[in-house]
Amino acid sequence: MLRWVASGRRYFSRTIGLGVGEPATAEQVDRILDRFAEAGITMFLLQSFPHCRPAEYETWLHDRGLEPFDAQDRVFRDGRPLGTLPQTVREIAVERVTPAVAEEWSEFLQRVYRLDTGPWLPLLIDRRGWHQYVARENGELVAARGMYIGADGMAWLGMDCPVPGVMTEDYAPDAAICAHMIEDGLANGAGAFLADIEAPSDEMDTPAYRYFSQLGFSRPYVRTHYARL
């Protein structure tokens, strides 16, 4: 259970994995809702996966006034080498964020997401397991994404900025970053990768599905966020 009172954003206050490792209980759901209320957090999410147990889990959420807020497609690839990718006509350069450009990267994320993170965001640079990347076109910073490689070799790709399909219709910079991250992740010991498509399509016909497929990803499941609307 994550809580961030200051942000006022649902995605910073949510549950992760409830009902997956072991069956959830109605009492757990009540305790979670009580904890959010005690902290004064009214914007939060409870996640639902196809793997959640017991079968009554989503019924408990509905009974407590929670409704589906949005859905995201989880995508996954194993640790096989990256194949040959289609050539593009655009010259998009991807670079790893170093302390020298940490401030520029941090300002970009805060401006696009309209957040004030204070001094903590640049602390991710050179932090163990964390890898941050930016894409530039004509010298201008146009996109960013982060990767965290856990001790088990699982690499999570997130912090995409701007979010393709949500904040921008230009998917090319994120595709370039993701390709670079797979190569870099494999070189840094990653054995598998997971990410999310935050603008899901039932037909799976957006550019995000195409470039994740080209990178060797597949969609194992869809997760749904429940909230009080």
C-alpha positions as CSV (number, residue, x, y, z in Angstrom):
1,M,0.0,0.0,0.0
2,L,1.5,3.3,-1.2
3,R,0.5,6.6,0.3
4,W,1.6,10.1,-0.9
5,V,-0.6,12.8,0.7
6,A,1.1,15.7,-1.0
7,S,0.6,14.7,-4.7
8,G,-3.1,14.7,-5.0
9,R,-2.7,12.0,-7.7
10,R,-4.4,8.7,-7.6
11,Y,-1.4,6.8,-9.0
12,F,0.8,7.7,-6.0
13,S,-1.7,6.2,-3.5
14,R,-2.6,2.7,-4.4
15,T,-2.4,-1.0,-3.5
16,I,-0.1,-3.4,-5.5
17,G,-0.6,-7.1,-5.6
18,L,-3.5,-7.4,-3.2
19,G,-5.1,-10.8,-3.6
20,V,-2.3,-12.1,-5.9
21,G,0.3,-13.7,-3.6
22,E,-2.4,-14.9,-1.2
23,P,-6.1,-14.5,-1.1
24,A,-7.3,-11.1,0.0
25,T,-9.9,-10.6,2.7
26,A,-12.7,-8.2,3.1
27,E,-11.1,-7.1,6.4
28,Q,-7.9,-6.2,4.5
29,V,-9.9,-4.0,2.0
30,D,-11.6,-2.2,5.0
31,R,-8.2,-1.6,6.7
32,I,-6.8,-0.2,3.5
33,L,-9.7,2.2,3.0
34,D,-9.5,3.2,6.7
35,R,-5.7,4.0,6.3
36,F,-6.4,6.2,3.3
37,A,-9.2,8.0,5.2
38,E,-7.0,8.5,8.3
39,A,-4.3,10.1,6.1
40,G,-6.8,12.4,4.5
41,I,-6.3,10.8,1.0
42,T,-9.5,10.8,-1.1
43,M,-7.8,10.1,-4.4
44,F,-6.5,6.5,-4.5
45,L,-6.6,3.3,-6.4
46,L,-7.1,-0.4,-5.6
47,Q,-5.8,-2.7,-8.3
48,S,-7.6,-5.7,-9.7
49,F,-5.8,-8.4,-11.7
50,P,-7.2,-11.6,-13.3
51,H,-5.1,-13.4,-10.7
52,C,-6.8,-11.8,-7.7
53,R,-8.4,-14.2,-5.2
54,P,-11.0,-14.9,-4.0
55,A,-13.6,-14.6,-6.7
56,E,-15.5,-12.1,-4.5
57,Y,-12.7,-9.6,-4.5
58,E,-14.2,-7.2,-7.1
59,T,-17.6,-7.6,-5.4
60,W,-16.1,-6.3,-2.2
61,L,-14.7,-3.2,-4.0
62,H,-18.1,-2.5,-5.6
63,D,-19.9,-3.0,-2.2
64,R,-17.6,-0.3,-0.7
65,G,-18.4,2.3,-3.4
66,L,-15.4,1.7,-5.7
67,E,-15.8,1.6,-9.4
68,P,-13.5,0.9,-12.4
69,F,-11.4,4.1,-13.0
70,D,-9.2,2.9,-15.8
71,A,-7.4,-0.2,-17.2
72,Q,-3.8,-0.8,-18.3
73,D,-2.3,-3.5,-20.3
74,R,0.7,-5.2,-18.8
75,V,3.4,-6.3,-21.3
76,F,6.3,-8.6,-20.7
77,R,9.3,-10.0,-22.4
78,D,12.0,-12.5,-21.4
79,G,15.8,-12.1,-21.5
80,R,16.4,-13.1,-25.0
81,P,18.6,-10.8,-27.1
82,L,17.0,-7.9,-29.0
83,G,16.4,-8.6,-32.6
84,T,16.8,-6.3,-35.6
85,L,14.5,-3.4,-35.4
86,P,12.9,-1.4,-38.3
87,Q,14.8,1.6,-39.4
88,T,13.2,5.0,-38.8
89,V,13.7,8.3,-40.7
90,R,13.8,10.4,-37.6
91,E,17.1,11.0,-35.8
92,I,16.2,10.4,-32.1
93,A,19.2,10.1,-29.8
94,V,18.8,8.2,-26.5
95,E,21.2,8.8,-23.6
96,R,21.4,7.7,-20.0
97,V,20.8,10.4,-17.5
98,T,24.0,11.3,-15.6
99,P,24.5,13.8,-12.7
100,A,25.4,16.4,-15.3
101,V,21.9,16.4,-16.9
102,A,20.0,15.3,-13.8
103,E,18.5,18.8,-13.2
104,E,17.4,19.1,-16.8
105,W,15.8,15.7,-16.7
106,S,14.1,16.4,-13.3
107,E,12.7,19.7,-14.6
108,F,11.4,18.0,-17.7
109,L,9.5,15.4,-15.7
110,Q,8.1,17.9,-13.3
111,R,7.0,20.2,-16.0
112,V,5.2,17.5,-18.1
113,Y,3.6,15.9,-15.1
114,R,2.9,19.2,-13.4
115,L,4.4,18.0,-10.1
116,D,6.7,19.6,-7.6
117,T,8.9,16.8,-6.3
118,G,11.3,18.9,-4.4
119,P,14.9,17.6,-4.2
120,W,14.2,13.9,-4.2
121,L,13.8,13.1,-7.9
122,P,17.5,13.7,-8.9
123,L,18.5,11.3,-6.0
124,L,17.4,8.4,-8.3
125,I,20.4,9.1,-10.6
126,D,23.1,6.6,-9.8
127,R,20.9,5.0,-7.2
128,R,21.4,1.2,-7.1
129,G,19.1,-0.6,-9.5
130,W,17.8,2.6,-11.1
131,H,18.5,3.7,-14.7
132,Q,17.0,6.9,-16.2
133,Y,17.0,7.8,-19.9
134,V,16.0,10.7,-22.1
135,A,15.5,11.0,-25.9
136,R,16.5,14.1,-27.8
137,E,15.5,15.3,-31.2
138,N,17.4,18.1,-32.8
139,G,19.1,18.6,-29.5
140,E,15.8,19.1,-27.6
141,L,14.7,16.8,-24.8
142,V,11.4,15.2,-26.0
143,A,10.9,12.1,-23.8
144,A,12.1,10.3,-20.8
145,R,11.6,6.9,-19.2
146,G,13.1,5.0,-16.2
147,M,14.1,1.4,-15.6
148,Y,14.5,-0.4,-12.3
149,I,16.3,-3.7,-12.2
150,G,15.6,-5.7,-9.1
151,A,17.8,-8.2,-7.3
152,D,15.9,-11.0,-9.1
153,G,16.8,-9.6,-12.5
154,M,13.3,-8.4,-13.3
155,A,13.4,-5.0,-15.0
156,W,10.4,-2.6,-14.7
157,L,10.1,0.1,-17.3
158,G,8.1,3.1,-16.2
159,M,8.0,6.9,-15.5
160,D,7.3,7.4,-19.2
161,C,7.1,11.1,-19.9
162,P,5.1,12.2,-21.8
163,V,2.8,9.1,-21.5
164,P,2.2,7.8,-25.1
165,G,-1.5,7.9,-26.0
166,V,-2.3,9.9,-22.9
167,M,-0.1,13.0,-23.0
168,T,1.1,12.7,-26.6
169,E,0.3,11.0,-29.9
170,D,4.0,10.9,-30.8
171,Y,5.1,7.4,-29.9
172,A,8.5,7.4,-31.7
173,P,10.6,8.9,-28.9
174,D,9.3,6.3,-26.3
175,A,9.9,3.5,-28.8
176,A,13.5,4.6,-29.2
177,I,14.0,4.8,-25.4
178,C,12.5,1.3,-24.8
179,A,14.7,-0.3,-27.5
180,H,17.8,1.3,-25.9
181,M,16.7,0.2,-22.4
182,I,16.3,-3.4,-23.4
183,E,19.9,-3.5,-24.7
184,D,21.1,-1.6,-21.6
185,G,19.1,-3.8,-19.3
186,L,20.4,-7.0,-20.8
187,A,24.0,-5.7,-20.4
188,N,23.2,-4.9,-16.8
189,G,21.9,-8.3,-15.8
190,A,18.2,-8.1,-16.5
191,G,16.6,-11.4,-17.2
192,A,13.1,-10.2,-18.0
193,F,11.2,-6.9,-18.6
194,L,7.8,-5.6,-17.8
195,A,6.0,-2.4,-18.7
196,D,2.5,-1.0,-19.0
197,I,0.5,0.4,-21.9
198,E,-1.5,3.1,-20.2
199,A,-3.8,3.8,-23.1
200,P,-5.1,0.3,-23.8
201,S,-6.9,-0.7,-27.0
202,D,-9.2,-3.7,-27.2
203,E,-8.0,-4.1,-30.8
204,M,-4.4,-3.7,-29.7
205,D,-3.9,-1.4,-32.8
206,T,-2.0,1.6,-31.4
207,P,1.7,2.3,-32.1
208,A,2.5,1.2,-28.5
209,Y,1.4,-2.4,-29.2
210,R,3.4,-2.4,-32.5
211,Y,6.7,-1.3,-31.0
212,F,6.4,-3.4,-27.8
213,S,5.7,-6.4,-30.1
214,Q,8.8,-5.5,-32.2
215,L,10.8,-5.4,-28.9
216,G,9.6,-9.0,-28.1
217,F,6.9,-8.1,-25.6
218,S,3.5,-9.8,-25.2
219,R,0.4,-8.9,-23.1
220,P,-0.2,-11.5,-20.4
221,Y,-3.1,-9.6,-18.7
222,V,-5.0,-6.4,-18.2
223,R,-5.3,-4.8,-14.8
224,T,-8.1,-2.5,-13.7
225,H,-7.8,0.3,-11.2
226,Y,-10.8,0.9,-8.9
227,A,-11.5,4.2,-7.3
228,R,-14.2,6.3,-5.6
229,L,-15.4,8.5,-8.5
